[in-house]
Amino acid sequence: MNRTEFVIVTAIILFVAFALGWATNWLFHRFPRVRQSDLSELDRMAQALHEAELIRDQAIDYVETRERDLTNRLSQAEAELNAAMSALREARVEAEYYRTQAQGLNP
């Protein structure tokens, strides 16, 4: 490689390095930097989100507890209904028995 080729190759390498540096600088300045006011706003939003998640979790727990309680009450009410229906059925059978007995005594 003679001297002229060396100078041309070195110039090309320096130009490419300059172009890469310029492009990197342009990209770096293209994106805005985060200001302190933006950071405080992000912190406030993060805190609000955290509080909203806590409230949501509490609401879910409340709903699950309430649903469990209502399911238990419904099961108890159904058991009481079944017992009452059974007792009513027996009372009707007994009333029918006594009715037939009373009709048999009074001809």
N, CA, C and O atoms as a GROMACS GRO file, in nm:
protein
  428
    1MET      N    1   0.086  -0.115   0.000
    1MET     CA    2   0.000   0.000   0.000
    1MET      C    3   0.092   0.123   0.000
    1MET      O    4   0.178   0.138   0.086
    2ASN      N    5   0.070   0.208  -0.097
    2ASN     CA    6   0.154   0.327  -0.105
    2ASN      C    7   0.094   0.440  -0.020
    2ASN      O    8  -0.011   0.424   0.043
    3ARG      N    9   0.161   0.547  -0.021
    3ARG     CA   10   0.124   0.658   0.066
    3ARG      C   11  -0.012   0.717   0.029
    3ARG      O   12  -0.088   0.752   0.120
    4THR      N   13  -0.047   0.729  -0.096
    4THR     CA   14  -0.173   0.788  -0.139
    4THR      C   15  -0.290   0.700  -0.096
    4THR      O   16  -0.391   0.751  -0.048
    5GLU      N   17  -0.276   0.570  -0.113
    5GLU     CA   18  -0.382   0.479  -0.069
    5GLU      C   19  -0.402   0.486   0.081
    5GLU      O   20  -0.516   0.485   0.129
    6PHE      N   21  -0.293   0.494   0.156
    6PHE     CA   22  -0.302   0.503   0.301
    6PHE      C   23  -0.376   0.629   0.344
    6PHE      O   24  -0.457   0.624   0.436
    7VAL      N   25  -0.350   0.740   0.280
    7VAL     CA   26  -0.416   0.867   0.312
    7VAL      C   27  -0.565   0.857   0.280
    7VAL      O   28  -0.649   0.903   0.358
    8ILE      N   29  -0.599   0.797   0.165
    8ILE     CA   30  -0.739   0.785   0.126
    8ILE      C   31  -0.814   0.694   0.224
    8ILE      O   32  -0.924   0.728   0.268
    9VAL      N   33  -0.757   0.579   0.258
    9VAL     CA   34  -0.820   0.486   0.353
    9VAL      C   35  -0.836   0.553   0.488
    9VAL      O   36  -0.941   0.539   0.551
   10THR      N   37  -0.736   0.625   0.534
   10THR     CA   38  -0.745   0.696   0.663
   10THR      C   39  -0.852   0.803   0.657
   10THR      O   40  -0.926   0.820   0.754
   11ALA      N   41  -0.863   0.874   0.548
   11ALA     CA   42  -0.966   0.978   0.534
   11ALA      C   43  -1.106   0.916   0.536
   11ALA      O   44  -1.198   0.969   0.597
   12ILE      N   45  -1.120   0.804   0.468
   12ILE     CA   46  -1.250   0.736   0.468
   12ILE      C   47  -1.287   0.689   0.609
   12ILE      O   48  -1.400   0.708   0.653
   13ILE      N   49  -1.192   0.629   0.679
   13ILE     CA   50  -1.217   0.583   0.816
   13ILE      C   51  -1.253   0.700   0.907
   13ILE      O   52  -1.345   0.689   0.988
   14LEU      N   53  -1.183   0.810   0.895
   14LEU     CA   54  -1.214   0.928   0.977
   14LEU      C   55  -1.351   0.985   0.941
   14LEU      O   56  -1.426   1.027   1.029
   15PHE      N   57  -1.385   0.985   0.811
   15PHE     CA   58  -1.516   1.035   0.770
   15PHE      C   59  -1.628   0.946   0.825
   15PHE      O   60  -1.731   0.996   0.872
   16VAL      N   61  -1.608   0.816   0.818
   16VAL     CA   62  -1.709   0.723   0.873
   16VAL      C   63  -1.722   0.743   1.024
   16VAL      O   64  -1.833   0.744   1.076
   17ALA      N   65  -1.611   0.759   1.094
   17ALA     CA   66  -1.616   0.783   1.239
   17ALA      C   67  -1.689   0.914   1.268
   17ALA      O   68  -1.769   0.922   1.361
   18PHE      N   69  -1.660   1.017   1.188
   18PHE     CA   70  -1.730   1.145   1.205
   18PHE      C   71  -1.879   1.130   1.181
   18PHE      O   72  -1.961   1.182   1.257
   19ALA      N   73  -1.916   1.057   1.074
   19ALA     CA   74  -2.058   1.039   1.042
   19ALA      C   75  -2.129   0.960   1.152
   19ALA      O   76  -2.241   0.996   1.190
   20LEU      N   77  -2.068   0.857   1.203
   20LEU     CA   78  -2.128   0.780   1.313
   20LEU      C   79  -2.143   0.866   1.438
   20LEU      O   80  -2.246   0.860   1.506
   21GLY      N   81  -2.042   0.945   1.470
   21GLY     CA   82  -2.050   1.034   1.586
   21GLY      C   83  -2.161   1.137   1.570
   21GLY      O   84  -2.236   1.165   1.663
   22TRP      N   85  -2.170   1.194   1.451
   22TRP     CA   86  -2.274   1.294   1.426
   22TRP      C   87  -2.413   1.230   1.436
   22TRP      O   88  -2.503   1.289   1.495
   23ALA      N   89  -2.432   1.110   1.377
   23ALA     CA   90  -2.560   1.042   1.383
   23ALA      C   91  -2.596   1.006   1.527
   23ALA      O   92  -2.711   1.021   1.568
   24THR      N   93  -2.500   0.961   1.603
   24THR     CA   94  -2.525   0.928   1.744
   24THR      C   95  -2.564   1.053   1.822
   24THR      O   96  -2.658   1.050   1.901
   25ASN      N   97  -2.492   1.163   1.799
   25ASN     CA   98  -2.525   1.288   1.866
   25ASN      C   99  -2.666   1.336   1.828
   25ASN      O  100  -2.740   1.383   1.914
   26TRP      N  101  -2.702   1.324   1.702
   26TRP     CA  102  -2.834   1.366   1.655
   26TRP      C  103  -2.943   1.280   1.720
   26TRP      O  104  -3.045   1.332   1.765
   27LEU      N  105  -2.921   1.148   1.726
   27LEU     CA  106  -3.019   1.059   1.790
   27LEU      C  107  -3.031   1.087   1.940
   27LEU      O  108  -3.141   1.087   1.996
   28PHE      N  109  -2.919   1.112   2.003
   28PHE     CA  110  -2.920   1.139   2.146
   28PHE      C  111  -2.996   1.267   2.178
   28PHE      O  112  -3.070   1.272   2.276
   29HIS      N  113  -2.979   1.370   2.097
   29HIS     CA  114  -3.049   1.495   2.122
   29HIS      C  115  -3.191   1.495   2.068
   29HIS      O  116  -3.270   1.582   2.102
   30ARG      N  117  -3.223   1.398   1.987
   30ARG     CA  118  -3.358   1.388   1.932
   30ARG      C  119  -3.457   1.347   2.041
   30ARG      O  120  -3.570   1.395   2.044
   31PHE      N  121  -3.414   1.260   2.129
   31PHE     CA  122  -3.500   1.217   2.238
   31PHE      C  123  -3.490   1.317   2.353
   31PHE      O  124  -3.380   1.352   2.396
   32PRO      N  125  -3.606   1.363   2.402
   32PRO     CA  126  -3.601   1.463   2.508
   32PRO      C  127  -3.554   1.400   2.641
   32PRO      O  128  -3.579   1.283   2.669
   33ARG      N  129  -3.489   1.480   2.716
   33ARG     CA  130  -3.444   1.434   2.847
   33ARG      C  131  -3.557   1.448   2.947
   33ARG      O  132  -3.645   1.532   2.932
   34VAL      N  133  -3.553   1.364   3.048
   34VAL     CA  134  -3.656   1.367   3.151
   34VAL      C  135  -3.624   1.478   3.250
   34VAL      O  136  -3.513   1.484   3.304
   35ARG      N  137  -3.722   1.565   3.272
   35ARG     CA  138  -3.703   1.674   3.366
   35ARG      C  139  -3.746   1.632   3.506
   35ARG      O  140  -3.817   1.532   3.522
   36GLN      N  141  -3.705   1.706   3.605
   36GLN     CA  142  -3.738   1.673   3.744
   36GLN      C  143  -3.889   1.680   3.766
   36GLN      O  144  -3.944   1.600   3.842
   37SER      N  145  -3.956   1.775   3.702
   37SER     CA  146  -4.100   1.786   3.718
   37SER      C  147  -4.169   1.663   3.659
   37SER      O  148  -4.271   1.616   3.711
   38ASP      N  149  -4.114   1.610   3.550
   38ASP     CA  150  -4.169   1.488   3.492
   38ASP      C  151  -4.149   1.370   3.586
   38ASP      O  152  -4.237   1.284   3.600
   39LEU      N  153  -4.033   1.365   3.651
   39LEU     CA  154  -4.009   1.256   3.745
   39LEU      C  155  -4.104   1.263   3.864
   39LEU      O  156  -4.153   1.160   3.910
   40SER      N  157  -4.129   1.383   3.914
   40SER     CA  158  -4.222   1.395   4.027
   40SER      C  159  -4.363   1.357   3.983
   40SER      O  160  -4.438   1.297   4.060
   41GLU      N  161  -4.399   1.392   3.860
   41GLU     CA  162  -4.530   1.353   3.808
   41GLU      C  163  -4.539   1.201   3.793
   41GLU      O  164  -4.642   1.142   3.825
   42LEU      N  165  -4.432   1.138   3.745
   42LEU     CA  166  -4.430   0.993   3.735
   42LEU      C  167  -4.438   0.927   3.872
   42LEU      O  168  -4.507   0.826   3.888
   43ASP      N  169  -4.369   0.984   3.970
   43ASP     CA  170  -4.377   0.931   4.106
   43ASP      C  171  -4.519   0.942   4.161
   43ASP      O  172  -4.568   0.849   4.225
   44ARG      N  173  -4.583   1.055   4.136
   44ARG     CA  174  -4.720   1.074   4.183
   44ARG      C  175  -4.815   0.974   4.116
   44ARG      O  176  -4.902   0.916   4.181
   45MET      N  177  -4.796   0.955   3.985
   45MET     CA  178  -4.881   0.859   3.914
   45MET      C  179  -4.856   0.716   3.961
   45MET      O  180  -4.951   0.638   3.972
   46ALA      N  181  -4.732   0.683   3.990
   46ALA     CA  182  -4.701   0.549   4.040
   46ALA      C  183  -4.764   0.527   4.176
   46ALA      O  184  -4.818   0.419   4.204
   47GLN      N  185  -4.760   0.629   4.262
   47GLN     CA  186  -4.822   0.618   4.394
   47GLN      C  187  -4.973   0.603   4.380
   47GLN      O  188  -5.034   0.522   4.450
   48ALA      N  189  -5.034   0.681   4.291
   48ALA     CA  190  -5.179   0.670   4.269
   48ALA      C  191  -5.216   0.532   4.216
   48ALA      O  192  -5.318   0.475   4.257
   49LEU      N  193  -5.136   0.478   4.126
   49LEU     CA  194  -5.160   0.344   4.073
   49LEU      C  195  -5.149   0.239   4.183
   49LEU      O  196  -5.229   0.146   4.190
   50HIS      N  197  -5.049   0.255   4.268
   50HIS     CA  198  -5.031   0.161   4.379
   50HIS      C  199  -5.152   0.166   4.473
   50HIS      O  200  -5.202   0.061   4.514
   51GLU      N  201  -5.198   0.285   4.505
   51GLU     CA  202  -5.316   0.298   4.592
   51GLU      C  203  -5.440   0.239   4.526
   51GLU      O  204  -5.522   0.175   4.592
   52ALA      N  205  -5.454   0.260   4.395
   52ALA     CA  206  -5.569   0.204   4.323
   52ALA      C  207  -5.564   0.051   4.324
   52ALA      O  208  -5.668  -0.014   4.337
   53GLU      N  209  -5.446  -0.006   4.309
   53GLU     CA  210  -5.433  -0.151   4.315
   53GLU      C  211  -5.468  -0.205   4.453
   53GLU      O  212  -5.533  -0.309   4.465
   54LEU      N  213  -5.426  -0.134   4.558
   54LEU     CA  214  -5.462  -0.176   4.693
   54LEU      C  215  -5.613  -0.172   4.715
   54LEU      O  216  -5.671  -0.264   4.772
   55ILE      N  217  -5.675  -0.065   4.670
   55ILE     CA  218  -5.820  -0.052   4.683
   55ILE      C  219  -5.890  -0.162   4.604
   55ILE      O  220  -5.987  -0.221   4.652
   56ARG      N  221  -5.841  -0.190   4.483
   56ARG     CA  222  -5.899  -0.298   4.403
   56ARG      C  223  -5.886  -0.433   4.474
   56ARG      O  224  -5.981  -0.511   4.477
   57ASP      N  225  -5.769  -0.460   4.533
   57ASP     CA  226  -5.750  -0.586   4.605
   57ASP      C  227  -5.844  -0.595   4.724
   57ASP      O  228  -5.900  -0.702   4.752
   58GLN      N  229  -5.862  -0.483   4.796
   58GLN     CA  230  -5.955  -0.483   4.909
   58GLN      C  231  -6.098  -0.507   4.862
   58GLN      O  232  -6.174  -0.579   4.927
   59ALA      N  233  -6.134  -0.446   4.750
   59ALA     CA  234  -6.269  -0.466   4.697
   59ALA      C  235  -6.290  -0.610   4.654
   59ALA      O  236  -6.398  -0.666   4.677
   60ILE      N  237  -6.191  -0.670   4.593
   60ILE     CA  238  -6.201  -0.811   4.552
   60ILE      C  239  -6.217  -0.899   4.676
   60ILE      O  240  -6.299  -0.991   4.677
   61ASP      N  241  -6.137  -0.872   4.780
   61ASP     CA  242  -6.149  -0.951   4.904
   61ASP      C  243  -6.288  -0.935   4.965
   61ASP      O  244  -6.347  -1.032   5.010
   62TYR      N  245  -6.339  -0.812   4.967
   62TYR     CA  246  -6.472  -0.788   5.023
   62TYR      C  247  -6.579  -0.863   4.944
   62TYR      O  248  -6.668  -0.925   5.002
   63VAL      N  249  -6.569  -0.855   4.812
   63VAL     CA  250  -6.669  -0.922   4.727
   63VAL      C  251  -6.662  -1.074   4.748
   63VAL      O  252  -6.766  -1.139   4.757
   64GLU      N  253  -6.543  -1.128   4.755
   64GLU     CA  254  -6.529  -1.273   4.776
   64GLU      C  255  -6.585  -1.314   4.912
   64GLU      O  256  -6.652  -1.416   4.924
   65THR      N  257  -6.557  -1.235   5.016
   65THR     CA  258  -6.610  -1.264   5.149
   65THR      C  259  -6.761  -1.254   5.149
   65THR      O  260  -6.830  -1.340   5.204
   66ARG      N  261  -6.812  -1.149   5.089
   66ARG     CA  262  -6.958  -1.130   5.083
   66ARG      C  263  -7.024  -1.243   5.005
   66ARG      O  264  -7.129  -1.292   5.045
   67GLU      N  265  -6.963  -1.283   4.894
   67GLU     CA  266  -7.018  -1.392   4.815
   67GLU      C  267  -7.018  -1.522   4.894
   67GLU      O  268  -7.115  -1.598   4.889
   68ARG      N  269  -6.911  -1.548   4.968
   68ARG     CA  270  -6.903  -1.669   5.051
   68ARG      C  271  -7.011  -1.667   5.158
   68ARG      O  272  -7.077  -1.768   5.182
   69ASP      N  273  -7.030  -1.552   5.224
   69ASP     CA  274  -7.134  -1.540   5.326
   69ASP      C  275  -7.273  -1.561   5.267
   69ASP      O  276  -7.355  -1.633   5.324
   70LEU      N  277  -7.298  -1.498   5.153
   70LEU     CA  278  -7.430  -1.514   5.091
   70LEU      C  279  -7.454  -1.656   5.043
   70LEU      O  280  -7.566  -1.706   5.049
   71THR      N  281  -7.350  -1.721   4.996
   71THR     CA  282  -7.364  -1.861   4.955
   71THR      C  283  -7.397  -1.948   5.075
   71THR      O  284  -7.481  -2.038   5.065
   72ASN      N  285  -7.332  -1.922   5.187
   72ASN     CA  286  -7.362  -1.998   5.309
   72ASN      C  287  -7.506  -1.973   5.354
   72ASN      O  288  -7.578  -2.066   5.391
   73ARG      N  289  -7.547  -1.847   5.350
   73ARG     CA  290  -7.685  -1.815   5.390
   73ARG      C  291  -7.786  -1.879   5.297
   73ARG      O  292  -7.890  -1.927   5.341
   74LEU      N  293  -7.756  -1.881   5.168
   74LEU     CA  294  -7.844  -1.944   5.072
   74LEU      C  295  -7.853  -2.094   5.097
   74LEU      O  296  -7.961  -2.152   5.090
   75SER      N  297  -7.741  -2.156   5.125
   75SER     CA  298  -7.742  -2.301   5.155
   75SER      C  299  -7.825  -2.329   5.279
   75SER      O  300  -7.900  -2.426   5.282
   76GLN      N  301  -7.811  -2.245   5.381
   76GLN     CA  302  -7.890  -2.263   5.502
   76GLN      C  303  -8.038  -2.242   5.473
   76GLN      O  304  -8.122  -2.318   5.522
   77ALA      N  305  -8.071  -2.142   5.394
   77ALA     CA  306  -8.211  -2.116   5.361
   77ALA      C  307  -8.269  -2.232   5.280
   77ALA      O  308  -8.384  -2.270   5.302
   78GLU      N  309  -8.191  -2.287   5.188
   78GLU     CA  310  -8.239  -2.402   5.112
   78GLU      C  311  -8.260  -2.523   5.201
   78GLU      O  312  -8.357  -2.597   5.184
   79ALA      N  313  -8.170  -2.544   5.298
   79ALA     CA  314  -8.186  -2.656   5.391
   79ALA      C  315  -8.311  -2.636   5.476
   79ALA      O  316  -8.388  -2.730   5.498
   80GLU      N  317  -8.332  -2.512   5.523
   80GLU     CA  318  -8.453  -2.484   5.601
   80GLU      C  319  -8.578  -2.502   5.516
   80GLU      O  320  -8.679  -2.554   5.564
   81LEU      N  321  -8.574  -2.459   5.390
   81LEU     CA  322  -8.687  -2.475   5.301
   81LEU      C  323  -8.718  -2.623   5.279
   81LEU      O  324  -8.834  -2.665   5.283
   82ASN      N  325  -8.614  -2.701   5.256
   82ASN     CA  326  -8.636  -2.844   5.236
   82ASN      C  327  -8.695  -2.908   5.362
   82ASN      O  328  -8.784  -2.992   5.352
   83ALA      N  329  -8.646  -2.868   5.478
   83ALA     CA  330  -8.701  -2.921   5.603
   83ALA      C  331  -8.846  -2.878   5.620
   83ALA      O  332  -8.930  -2.958   5.661
   84ALA      N  333  -8.878  -2.752   5.588
   84ALA     CA  334  -9.015  -2.704   5.602
   84ALA      C  335  -9.106  -2.774   5.502
   84ALA      O  336  -9.219  -2.810   5.536
   85MET      N  337  -9.060  -2.794   5.381
   85MET     CA  338  -9.141  -2.864   5.281
   85MET      C  339  -9.166  -3.008   5.322
   85MET      O  340  -9.275  -3.061   5.302
   86SER      N  341  -9.065  -3.071   5.379
   86SER     CA  342  -9.081  -3.208   5.426
   86SER      C  343  -9.182  -3.214   5.540
   86SER      O  344  -9.268  -3.302   5.544
   87ALA      N  345  -9.171  -3.120   5.633
   87ALA     CA  346  -9.266  -3.115   5.746
   87ALA      C  347  -9.407  -3.086   5.695
   87ALA      O  348  -9.503  -3.144   5.744
   88LEU      N  349  -9.420  -2.997   5.598
   88LEU     CA  350  -9.551  -2.965   5.540
   88LEU      C  351  -9.609  -3.088   5.471
   88LEU      O  352  -9.728  -3.115   5.482
   89ARG      N  353  -9.526  -3.160   5.399
   89ARG     CA  354  -9.572  -3.282   5.332
   89ARG      C  355  -9.623  -3.383   5.435
   89ARG      O  356  -9.728  -3.444   5.417
   90GLU      N  357  -9.548  -3.399   5.543
   90GLU     CA  358  -9.591  -3.492   5.648
   90GLU      C  359  -9.719  -3.443   5.714
   90GLU      O  360  -9.806  -3.524   5.746
   91ALA      N  361  -9.731  -3.311   5.735
   91ALA     CA  362  -9.853  -3.257   5.795
   91ALA      C  363  -9.972  -3.279   5.704
   91ALA      O  364 -10.082  -3.308   5.753
   92ARG      N  365  -9.954  -3.265   5.574
   92ARG     CA  366 -10.064  -3.289   5.480
   92ARG      C  367 -10.106  -3.436   5.482
   92ARG      O  368 -10.225  -3.467   5.480
   93VAL      N  369 -10.009  -3.525   5.486
   93VAL     CA  370 -10.040  -3.668   5.493
   93VAL      C  371 -10.116  -3.698   5.621
   93VAL      O  372 -10.215  -3.771   5.620
   94GLU      N  373 -10.068  -3.640   5.731
   94GLU     CA  374 -10.135  -3.662   5.860
   94GLU      C  375 -10.274  -3.602   5.858
   94GLU      O  376 -10.367  -3.663   5.910
   95ALA      N  377 -10.292  -3.482   5.801
   95ALA     CA  378 -10.424  -3.419   5.793
   95ALA      C  379 -10.518  -3.504   5.708
   95ALA      O  380 -10.636  -3.520   5.740
   96GLU      N  381 -10.465  -3.557   5.600
   96GLU     CA  382 -10.548  -3.643   5.515
   96GLU      C  383 -10.588  -3.770   5.589
   96GLU      O  384 -10.700  -3.819   5.576
   97TYR      N  385 -10.496  -3.823   5.666
   97TYR     CA  386 -10.525  -3.943   5.744
   97TYR      C  387 -10.637  -3.913   5.844
   97TYR      O  388 -10.734  -3.988   5.853
   98TYR      N  389 -10.625  -3.802   5.918
   98TYR     CA  390 -10.728  -3.767   6.016
   98TYR      C  391 -10.861  -3.731   5.948
   98TYR      O  392 -10.967  -3.756   6.005
   99ARG      N  393 -10.855  -3.674   5.830
   99ARG     CA  394 -10.977  -3.641   5.756
   99ARG      C  395 -11.050  -3.771   5.718
   99ARG      O  396 -11.172  -3.782   5.735
  100THR      N  397 -10.975  -3.867   5.668
  100THR     CA  398 -11.038  -3.996   5.633
  100THR      C  399 -11.089  -4.066   5.758
  100THR      O  400 -11.192  -4.133   5.752
  101GLN      N  401 -11.019  -4.052   5.869
  101GLN     CA  402 -11.066  -4.112   5.995
  101GLN      C  403 -11.195  -4.044   6.041
  101GLN      O  404 -11.288  -4.111   6.086
  102ALA      N  405 -11.200  -3.912   6.028
  102ALA     CA  406 -11.319  -3.838   6.072
  102ALA      C  407 -11.436  -3.870   5.981
  102ALA      O  408 -11.549  -3.880   6.029
  103GLN      N  409 -11.413  -3.886   5.852
  103GLN     CA  410 -11.522  -3.919   5.760
  103GLN      C  411 -11.571  -4.062   5.783
  103GLN      O  412 -11.689  -4.092   5.761
  104GLY      N  413 -11.483  -4.149   5.826
  104GLY     CA  414 -11.522  -4.287   5.854
  104GLY      C  415 -11.606  -4.298   5.980
  104GLY      O  416 -11.688  -4.388   5.992
  105LEU      N  417 -11.587  -4.208   6.075
  105LEU     CA  418 -11.664  -4.209   6.199
  105LEU      C  419 -11.799  -4.144   6.181
  105LEU      O  420 -11.895  -4.182   6.249
  106ASN      N  421 -11.809  -4.048   6.093
  106ASN     CA  422 -11.935  -3.977   6.068
  106ASN      C  423 -11.993  -4.022   5.935
  106ASN      O  424 -11.958  -3.968   5.830
  107PRO      N  425 -12.082  -4.123   5.939
  107PRO     CA  426 -12.140  -4.170   5.811
  107PRO      C  427 -12.257  -4.087   5.766
  107PRO      O  428 -12.315  -4.115   5.662
   0.00000   0.00000   0.00000
